[in-house]
């Protein structure tokens, strides 16, 4: 007949409670210490990123990624200390992460491109750029999208993946820009007179830079005109105003010098068929 040994059962429970109690205390200590270290690391990473002049949009995100990444490792270690098998849990989390990654492939691509844009900074706010098939002034660079204002004041939101994966033209990178004009004169006009007239017109424009020196040369012999390439330099912010003013001033100066700016024309020759007549 079975006899209940209360003292033996009590001893087993005491041993079991002692063993599990020590494990739980150790796990709790590791959890608290790990969380404290993760918080300290998050603050340290944020301070280090700010010292490197990292974009303020990216600093909180990278700091949080560091914090939660360390916290995840701490939780896995704590679960292992209390006897829970973590291998299967890690496998499940990995499979779930892979499924989410495939589902959010486009979003993750925009996110990765946004991180690259914020780190390498190919352009900044208020720069005029051409990217993603659109030209405009940069108003905001986000994690997933970039906001531009077009010259006619239309707001455009471009996914970052469309910007990072294509050529980016930043018109505000360099302090100066070259203006490329193509001026046509008649074949009857004197080329030297036209070139000297254009030289004087450029010299009279104070916004045209002396260095680099403007280039004026015969570019090509067109169908109805001799085309002269005119390439002065100016400050980047003056580009369009100087371009427009020079186009008008050169036309007026050439006309005043007796040169003409021809329009496309064709000569038509008629031949009479004498045999038919």
Order of alpha helices (4+ residues) and beta strands (2+ residues): alpha-alpha-alpha-alpha-beta-beta-beta-beta-alpha-beta-beta-beta-alpha-beta-beta-beta-alpha
